[in-house]
Amino acid sequence: MDALPQAVLLARAGLVTRVNASAARLWGVPQERALGRPVLEVVRRHTLETLLERDGELELEVTGRTLRCAATRSGDQGALIVEDVTEHRRREAELREATAVLSHEFRTPVAALRGVLEALEYDMPRDLSQNFVRQGLQETERLARLVEDLAVGFRPTRARTLPLAEAFTRAERLLSADLHARGAAVSFGADHLVRADPDKLLQVLLNLIENALKYGPAGQRVEVVTAERGTWVEVSVLDRGTPIPDTENLFRAHTRGRAATGQGSGMGLYIVRSIVQGWGGQAWAERRGDANAFCFTLPGVGGLGL
């Protein structure tokens, strides 16, 4: 019994007959002192005493730990088994979080592929159809990389030096249909050389620009502004939406702003901050004049600054 990781308490007629080493550590009672004492004096919880009297199972939250408790009886004898499942529950929570993140990240390339396939249903000049095919292949490669991320986690793993303009061009192309449908436009600031994972950088830009289109005024021009901040480059996405009272909470998982409508996972800005922190940067939101600014930083390389 002393080799078991679970805490085990044996009782007869309401008195402790044995506790193993794990139980002694859990309840802070030496094994020899626990013998012959009432169960309640050892476990110090009426919930556990009642469980031992009635049989059954339950989970308890005790000082930040999750304990899975099971009791069984035979006549006047009973056994109480307590297992610390805190780590197990933490892993379950991480798995749910990872599932939500993946669901959100897969949405954009899947939508782009759908648009490409719908366009290819129609007759068009060969050069135009080939362009759509290239776009589809590019998004397929992006999906493949996301699948690989299932094994290696969500932190950027393919960082390279690239001009911001490369990411801006990809983002504008993927958003073109949405911009046209909303009668909106997007403008991009000065180019800079940066070091980042191109797909992760694109994901950040798409999340921020899509949010600006959703929650800013209809037909607005979304501005993407860039600036050097020492060895870092700051990118800010500005919209003319109403002021946001609590910007920090927006970056928490499963949180949406008060003005949010329709369906949404509340994961967009959480993903943005997670990606940006992965390459050592920061992500935040602030009010600049009459605009909401959603900003992030990424490592700069210097020497371009067009």
FITORKE-334489 format. One line per field, with one value per residue: residue number from 1; z, y, x of N, C-alpha, C in turn. Coordinates in steps of 0.001 Angstrom, whole numbers, plus 500000, padded with zeros to 6 digits. Layout:
pos = (NUM/...)
n.z = (Z/...)
n.y = (Y/...)
n.x = (X/...)
ca.z = (Z/...)
ca.y = (Y/...)
ca.x = (X/...)
c.z = (Z/...)
c.y = (Y/...)
c.x = (X/...)
***
This chain:
pos = (1/2/3/4/5/6/7/8/9/10/11/12/13/14/15/16/17/18/19/20/21/22/23/24/25/26/27/28/29/30/31/32/33/34/35/36/37/38/39/40/41/42/43/44/45/46/47/48/49/50/51/52/53/54/55/56/57/58/59/60/61/62/63/64/65/66/67/68/69/70/71/72/73/74/75/76/77/78/79/80/81/82/83/84/85/86/87/88/89/90/91/92/93/94/95/96/97/98/99/100/101/102/103/104/105/106/107/108/109/110/111/112/113/114/115/116/117/118/119/120/121/122/123/124/125/126/127/128/129/130/131/132/133/134/135/136/137/138/139/140/141/142/143/144/145/146/147/148/149/150/151/152/153/154/155/156/157/158/159/160/161/162/163/164/165/166/167/168/169/170/171/172/173/174/175/176/177/178/179/180/181/182/183/184/185/186/187/188/189/190/191/192/193/194/195/196/197/198/199/200/201/202/203/204/205/206/207/208/209/210/211/212/213/214/215/216/217/218/219/220/221/222/223/224/225/226/227/228/229/230/231/232/233/234/235/236/237/238/239/240/241/242/243/244/245/246/247/248/249/250/251/252/253/254/255/256/257/258/259/260/261/262/263/264/265/266/267/268/269/270/271/272/273/274/275/276/277/278/279/280/281/282/283/284/285/286/287/288/289/290/291/292/293/294/295/296/297/298/299/300/301/302/303/304/305/306)
n.z = (500000/500707/498516/496629/494525/495051/497752/500467/502755/505365/507237/510179/511651/511825/512695/512050/510597/509080/507239/504185/502977/501126/501880/504447/503771/502303/504146/506202/508539/510642/510043/512232/514172/513117/513449/514908/515332/514908/511653/510652/512071/510840/508001/507963/506684/506272/503978/502905/504981/504957/502398/502727/504412/502812/500368/496921/494487/493992/493084/494426/494996/496369/497898/495404/494120/492373/493487/493092/494512/495923/497471/499235/500837/503159/505179/508399/507626/505668/502764/501656/498831/497428/494778/493271/490689/489459/487509/485378/484820/484107/481733/480177/479996/478524/476165/475267/474861/472871/470809/470290/469390/467074/465543/465022/463577/461308/459950/458181/455915/454928/454176/452161/450284/449607/448292/446071/444758/444159/442354/440270/439119/437072/433620/432463/431429/430680/431992/434200/435509/436164/437978/440101/440721/441655/443954/445401/445799/447384/449726/450421/451087/453304/455009/455332/456808/459144/460035/460641/462832/464823/465990/466838/468399/469010/468823/466849/464372/462027/461385/459365/457546/456177/454052/455351/453510/451969/453555/453835/451202/450791/452758/451876/449441/450281/451667/449832/448692/450916/451515/449214/449392/451642/450905/451708/452431/452634/453822/453726/455728/455819/454518/456133/457031/458653/461125/461216/461460/458426/457952/460500/460993/458958/459920/462248/461139/459534/461483/462956/461007/459989/462304/462552/460250/460854/463215/462945/461398/458615/455288/455809/455777/456611/458384/458276/460107/460328/462282/463408/466393/468085/468076/467244/465269/465060/464442/463680/463633/462619/463304/462904/464907/467752/470993/473010/476138/477886/477039/477650/478559/476195/475079/476333/476484/474847/475030/474150/472712/473920/471835/470054/467619/466230/465445/467085/468346/470273/470364/468736/469341/471481/470235/468597/470525/471676/469506/468908/471338/471199/469412/470943/471093/471811/472306/472120/472825/472187/472499/469943/469287/467319/466792/467203/468080/467345/468225/467577/468113/466393/465740/464260/461336/460037/457809/455607/455675/453922)
n.y = (498787/501211/501799/502757/505454/506738/508083/506109/505161/503109/502019/501138/500792/503558/504342/504870/502382/502004/503942/504709/505642/507765/508831/509732/511819/513457/514280/515152/513707/511572/508055/506258/507835/508220/505867/504333/506686/508844/508997/511575/513248/512747/513135/515564/516686/516905/516112/514009/512187/511591/510486/508133/506801/506314/505232/505652/508213/511264/514584/516873/520257/521383/523637/524583/522185/519315/516687/513327/511303/508178/505799/502770/500261/497515/495936/496993/497972/500059/501670/504380/506041/508336/510335/512493/514446/516740/517446/515928/517108/519632/519063/518234/520666/522125/520681/521193/523925/523938/522710/524629/526722/525588/525164/527790/528717/527110/528019/530240/529460/527362/528697/530288/528341/527328/529525/529652/527193/527563/529662/528423/526902/528264/529282/530735/532860/531156/532028/533364/531314/529684/531291/531204/528508/528467/530020/528307/526105/527298/527860/525266/524254/525806/524796/522229/522814/523731/521368/519958/521446/520368/518456/519769/521912/525341/527506/529775/528181/528370/530661/533361/535841/538505/540929/543142/543881/541624/539979/541755/541882/539250/539161/541182/540099/537756/538916/540300/539677/539999/542687/543900/543114/544520/547093/548338/549351/548803/550106/550111/550639/551862/549769/547215/545255/542202/539566/536609/533941/533411/532461/532587/535308/536249/535173/536696/539303/538911/538267/540695/542645/541602/541787/544572/545208/543965/545227/547935/551051/550728/550475/551735/552826/550764/551162/550103/550607/551175/551237/551910/550700/550957/548043/546683/546267/547962/547198/548467/548192/550132/551202/552963/552530/552483/553597/551211/549941/548106/546949/545081/542705/541661/540120/537747/534201/532915/535261/537984/541219/543756/544731/542709/540623/537958/534667/533448/532478/533824/533645/534917/537288/536249/534261/535907/537302/535098/534089/536322/536697/534383/534906/536682/539214/541868/542328/544456/546733/550034/553389/555717/558893/559279/556636/553050/551194/548294/546622/545207/543899/542931/541220/543354/543764/545764/548283/548466/549922/551431)
n.x = (500821/501980/503498/501790/500674/498269/496334/495401/492988/491947/489166/487249/484173/484014/486522/489983/491950/494168/496495/498095/501432/501135/498675/499299/501033/499291/497289/498814/499364/501104/501544/501365/500101/497608/496207/493394/492046/489142/487673/487052/488809/491193/490884/489624/487424/484023/482763/484307/484163/481426/481267/482720/481023/478809/479564/480678/481707/483556/484742/487060/488026/490871/492854/493919/494344/493071/491202/490394/488064/487176/485089/484425/482423/482058/480078/480923/483308/485455/486916/488804/489879/492039/492990/495318/494480/495211/497184/496308/493805/494723/496063/493895/492525/494412/494348/491732/492011/493972/492570/490612/492253/493402/491086/490351/492591/492569/490394/490746/492517/490910/488569/489673/490439/487929/486860/488589/488033/485320/485536/486895/484948/483813/484075/487054/489798/492885/495262/494216/492837/494995/496247/494432/494713/497354/497030/495357/497077/498996/497539/496895/499397/499823/497835/498889/501163/499991/498847/501161/501901/500422/501979/504239/503590/502484/504120/506105/508071/509382/510872/512002/513852/512080/510419/507969/506092/505633/504019/501898/500913/499979/497978/496209/495369/494012/491961/490524/487967/486281/486722/485715/483006/482197/482562/484861/488275/491839/494864/498425/501326/504773/507399/509336/512164/511789/511933/510327/507880/506417/503744/502584/502791/501124/498719/498311/498023/495702/493775/493645/492987/490587/488997/488915/487439/485019/484075/484434/483255/480972/482217/484615/488100/490620/493565/496898/499576/503076/506103/509426/510816/513322/515141/512991/509996/507000/503660/500529/497040/494453/491176/488061/486212/483890/485054/486831/486209/487569/490328/492319/491124/490164/492132/492132/491457/488553/487034/485009/484381/482072/480580/480509/478990/476965/478352/481275/484461/485828/488555/490344/492031/493388/494889/496437/498028/499364/500867/502493/503884/505299/507419/508734/507666/505238/501704/498916/496172/494939/493622/493840/493560/490782/490580/490635/493433/495068/497850/501123/504426/507430/510532/512913/514981/516293/517685/516043/513357/511585)
ca.z = (500000/500789/497200/495757/494468/495610/499210/500845/504179/505735/508495/510686/512642/511911/513195/511079/510904/508380/506145/503538/503005/500356/502700/505529/503206/501892/505284/507183/509798/510625/509960/513548/514924/512518/513845/516000/515450/514036/510274/510466/512617/509909/506688/508272/505773/506421/502674/502787/505995/504442/501251/503227/505020/501818/499103/495779/493970/493808/492913/495324/494756/497664/497808/494051/493570/492104/494060/492757/495714/495781/498733/499168/502165/503324/506604/509125/507135/504474/502200/500954/497933/496927/493758/492808/489222/489036/486259/484343/484470/483405/480358/479491/479675/477438/474942/474808/474353/471602/469823/469921/468600/465750/464827/464563/462578/460078/459293/457090/454673/454411/453475/450920/449344/449123/447299/444861/444082/443594/441181/439188/438497/435933/432527/432563/430702/431287/432932/435422/436216/436730/439164/441172/441103/442489/445269/446094/446229/448492/450933/450776/451799/454626/455796/455671/457896/460355/460497/461276/464122/465828/466656/467359/469196/468303/468749/465524/464217/460691/461229/458355/457277/455050/454110/455768/452314/451499/454345/453510/449910/451000/453537/451035/448461/450936/452176/448749/448560/452076/451354/448162/449897/452659/450377/452548/451844/453623/453383/454491/455969/455267/454561/457002/457115/459971/461216/461786/460679/457508/458125/461776/460795/458185/460795/463107/460322/459144/462657/463336/459956/459965/463443/462227/459272/461500/464305/462595/460571/457267/454223/456299/455353/457713/458208/458914/460266/460813/462847/464075/467840/468413/467281/466958/464363/465585/463432/464312/462768/463126/462783/463466/465707/469038/471977/473733/477528/478578/475949/478115/478631/474858/474710/477067/475714/474858/475431/473026/473107/474145/470556/469172/467213/465451/466041/467237/469428/471274/470438/467775/469941/472305/469309/468215/471592/471833/468410/469046/472466/470769/468851/471909/470998/472647/471598/472990/472143/472810/471742/469367/468706/467077/466272/468014/467512/467816/467892/467970/467726/465948/465590/463026/460807/459700/456497/454525/456075/452753)
ca.y = (500000/502399/502074/503322/506926/507208/508050/505069/505128/502015/502332/500158/501409/504990/504600/504563/501194/502118/504900/504464/506778/508885/509441/510467/513081/514274/514882/515648/512960/510367/506829/505675/508692/508121/504619/504390/507993/508981/509363/513023/513893/512558/513750/516948/517153/516140/515539/512723/511285/511150/509621/506826/506155/506019/504761/506553/508945/512709/515350/518016/521254/521670/524475/524610/520843/518564/515349/512392/510501/507032/505059/501533/499707/496140/495871/498173/498325/500895/502132/505658/506193/509712/510499/513864/514476/518128/517480/515374/518141/520705/518614/518277/522069/522507/520049/521976/525199/523671/522430/525914/527462/524972/525434/529174/528893/526403/528640/531147/528759/526593/529650/530685/527218/527274/530590/529260/526133/528143/530453/527524/526306/529079/529426/531965/532739/530185/532645/533663/530056/529237/532115/530631/527227/528783/530428/527111/525321/528011/527656/523855/524141/526410/523810/521152/523274/523752/519981/519642/522127/519503/517688/520578/523025/526512/528591/529834/527288/528544/532087/533775/537281/538842/542273/543187/544014/540286/539574/542675/541485/538025/539487/541952/539190/536875/539703/541110/539450/540599/544143/544282/542933/545539/548427/548883/549334/548716/550716/549590/551608/551661/548415/546980/543871/541624/538125/535959/532871/534104/532054/533122/536753/536413/534887/537869/540387/538587/538399/542094/543377/541101/542395/545980/545248/543544/546074/549341/551541/550158/551247/552490/552440/550249/551541/549299/551562/550563/552165/551290/550922/550384/546844/546068/546959/547973/547210/548842/548148/551175/551326/554116/552032/553139/553268/549940/550283/547188/546297/543975/541482/541125/539204/536496/533141/532814/536557/538839/542561/543980/545018/541543/540030/536741/533589/533687/531677/534641/533196/535625/538109/535354/533654/536970/537521/533890/534043/537428/536390/533289/535432/537618/540545/542222/542661/545240/547633/551346/554389/556770/559894/558762/555265/551949/550669/546979/546715/544147/544129/541766/541577/544014/543455/547053/548435/548618/551127/552197)
ca.x = (500000/502824/504070/500766/500651/497005/496172/494451/492624/491061/488477/486285/483284/484288/487871/491023/492750/495446/496682/499386/502360/500579/497628/499963/501518/498154/496580/499769/499239/501942/500758/501087/499171/496270/495557/492430/491384/487965/487998/486965/490002/492310/490628/489215/486376/482791/482421/484985/483607/480127/481512/483134/479855/477771/480148/480525/482854/483393/485973/487168/489062/491475/494064/494451/494507/491847/491316/489330/487889/486282/484947/483656/482166/481603/479734/481387/484635/485427/488184/488751/491029/492093/494031/495537/494342/495419/497937/495438/492824/495435/496293/492611/492254/495312/493856/490567/492523/494643/491526/490013/493238/493490/489847/490394/493642/492215/489251/491116/492889/489778/487706/490356/490331/486548/486718/489317/487290/484096/485907/487305/483759/483398/485029/487837/491062/493800/496195/493486/492583/496262/496489/493619/495324/498523/496525/494884/498224/499636/496743/497029/500674/499634/497099/499816/502029/499178/498733/502435/501937/499805/503018/505345/503101/501978/505091/506700/509219/509954/511163/512970/513843/511196/509859/506569/505249/505267/502859/500802/500351/499202/496776/495282/494782/493055/490831/489955/486529/485617/486812/484763/481643/481908/482831/485932/489616/492909/496120/499551/502389/506111/507932/510488/512617/511514/512203/509142/507287/505507/502348/502107/502632/499898/497585/498131/497476/494327/492913/493459/492275/489210/488302/488664/486352/483775/483595/484524/482148/480857/482852/485771/489442/491436/494965/497940/500670/504309/507080/510565/510914/514617/515412/511694/509082/505628/502597/499264/495859/493575/489817/487347/485100/483652/486094/486703/486500/488474/491051/493158/490327/489922/493202/491976/490799/487090/486478/484632/483999/480637/479919/480600/477716/477113/479117/482697/485015/486505/489943/491188/493078/494214/495844/497366/499011/500179/501832/503449/504763/506171/508670/509310/507067/504095/500465/498056/495233/494856/492877/494673/492665/489432/490710/491139/494676/495487/499267/502040/505815/508166/511947/513307/516306/516905/518316/515071/512655/511150)
c.z = (500000/499449/496250/495718/495035/497141/499553/502363/504395/507089/508876/511802/512877/512415/512169/511525/510160/507372/505499/503530/502263/501151/503837/505028/502856/503069/506390/508539/509711/510693/511335/514358/514380/513023/515039/516147/514556/512648/510083/510978/511664/508598/506807/507267/505928/505114/502512/503802/505516/503263/501706/503839/503967/500556/498025/495386/493897/493562/493820/494840/496107/497445/496437/493431/493359/492570/493634/493894/495452/497099/498498/500572/502051/504811/507302/508688/505843/504027/501433/500143/497311/495985/493334/491278/488684/487687/485105/483881/483726/481956/479560/479075/478522/476110/474384/474208/472991/470491/469349/469046/467181/464915/464235/463436/461256/459280/458073/455834/454098/453633/452152/449870/448776/448038/445986/444071/443460/442341/439998/438541/437208/434866/432657/431761/431443/432312/434254/436222/436852/437989/440357/441655/442011/443883/446078/446615/447415/449796/451377/451537/453203/455547/456227/456817/459209/460924/461199/462654/465219/466631/467328/468167/468347/468257/467361/465422/462872/460430/460136/458199/456050/455161/454540/454564/451784/452237/454044/452199/450047/451733/452669/450006/449098/451419/451071/448616/449698/451970/450316/448667/450885/452133/451154/451808/452982/453033/454309/454581/455370/455456/455497/456888/458532/459943/461946/460931/459750/457706/459425/461682/460001/459055/461703/462325/459954/460320/462962/462278/459871/461120/463146/461236/459919/462417/464049/461743/459186/456258/454643/455611/456599/457417/458962/458923/460817/461350/463478/465542/468314/467492/466897/465937/464941/464423/464159/463275/463368/462465/463501/464264/467010/470029/472717/475178/478191/477536/476417/478140/477266/474456/475503/476218/475922/475355/474187/473552/473236/472839/469616/468889/466428/466180/466086/468433/470531/471409/469585/468395/470881/471431/468883/469278/471769/470756/468596/470214/472118/470142/469722/471891/471972/471765/472574/472142/472906/471939/471262/468666/468557/466593/467378/467325/468166/467302/468287/467491/467277/465686/464239/462609/460449/458289/455347/454731/454937/453101)
c.y = (501261/502749/502715/504843/507509/507158/507032/505107/503978/502322/501193/500828/502870/505348/504132/503332/501223/503256/504588/505741/507991/509600/510247/511807/514008/514994/515345/514985/511732/509106/506272/506503/508599/506901/504823/505712/508014/509472/510869/513740/513789/513311/515195/517537/516260/515457/514151/511709/510713/510203/508217/506061/505645/505343/505848/507220/510432/513324/516562/518951/521683/522393/524388/523254/520197/517129/514507/511364/509381/506265/503813/500963/498238/495947/497138/498596/499136/501292/503420/505800/507577/509846/511956/513862/515890/518205/516956/516413/519297/520323/518605/519707/522541/521910/520796/523298/525011/523412/523727/526730/526908/525258/526837/529347/528211/527156/529466/530407/527921/527509/530089/529588/527097/528327/530258/528216/526655/528945/529558/526798/527025/529101/530754/531782/531837/530834/532975/532385/529519/530029/531582/529297/527470/529203/529219/526257/525976/527792/526196/523618/524722/525456/522671/521557/523350/522345/519563/520275/521311/518759/518564/521776/524230/527679/528592/528972/527471/530018/532301/535279/537548/540302/542199/543241/542657/539796/540459/542257/540237/538332/540212/541041/538298/537619/540431/540922/540104/542118/544617/544194/544029/546964/549123/548808/549216/549340/550256/550635/551198/550228/548358/545519/543365/540150/537480/534765/533511/533739/532588/534627/537034/536184/536073/539004/540132/538747/539863/542871/542919/541676/543848/546111/544916/544615/547564/549774/550902/551071/552027/552042/552005/550581/550579/550157/550833/551633/551371/551680/550273/549207/546121/546907/546830/548070/547482/548812/549085/551098/552475/553678/552795/552738/551970/550178/549394/546379/545082/542665/540854/540082/537903/535481/533177/534105/537376/540203/542711/544193/543822/540974/538767/535707/533957/532929/532523/534282/534038/536395/537302/534697/534682/537146/536300/533804/535095/537173/535257/533787/536549/539005/540761/542533/543368/546065/548937/552262/555459/557773/559332/557321/554286/551386/549331/546764/545447/544508/542811/542175/542204/543605/544730/547080/548582/549920/551990/553169)
c.x = (500853/503471/503069/500854/499364/497056/495089/494244/491651/490456/487541/485500/483641/485663/488899/491808/494094/495389/498028/500224/501809/499492/498230/500482/500360/497522/497517/499674/500144/501087/500395/500099/497756/495510/494629/491702/490146/488379/488025/488208/491184/492069/490175/488236/485151/482400/483041/484465/482271/480293/481892/481964/478874/478277/479992/481828/482528/484753/485929/488265/489609/492793/494730/494689/493153/492056/490119/489240/486876/486258/484110/483536/481773/481354/480176/482779/484513/486820/487936/490026/490965/493277/494111/495519/494531/496110/497089/494414/493495/495677/494999/492276/493135/494853/492653/491020/493176/493640/490883/490955/493321/492251/489869/491416/493305/491151/489658/491565/491763/488839/488339/490264/488926/486335/487406/488531/486001/484409/486247/486131/483366/484500/485743/489113/492045/494734/495510/493219/493856/496614/495694/494211/496526/498090/496066/496020/498922/498876/496774/498321/500554/498866/498020/500722/501259/499012/500023/502533/501267/500868/504059/504869/502792/502965/505738/507959/509898/510251/512200/512883/512980/510766/508395/505641/504809/504024/501655/500114/499486/497896/495750/494611/493717/491812/490078/488450/485760/485623/485798/483328/481255/482091/483929/487260/490628/494160/497238/500653/503717/506590/509136/510880/512397/511913/511038/508770/506258/504039/501764/501886/501364/498671/497283/497482/496016/493376/492614/492683/490819/488402/487952/487510/485009/483214/483767/483348/482156/481542/484073/487061/490205/492890/495869/499205/501897/505257/508215/510562/512209/514904/514135/510931/507679/504648/501289/498149/494823/492203/489130/486116/484955/484741/485789/487107/487549/489235/491841/492386/490104/490958/493155/491212/489295/486427/486183/484220/482491/479884/479921/479223/477996/477938/480588/483206/485624/487980/490887/492330/493958/495286/496887/498447/499919/501252/502911/504404/505715/507458/509245/508717/505930/502894/499540/497095/495170/494013/493838/493780/491268/489456/491089/492365/494997/496910/500023/503438/506433/509607/512226/514707/517053/517450/517350/514310/512193/510037)
***
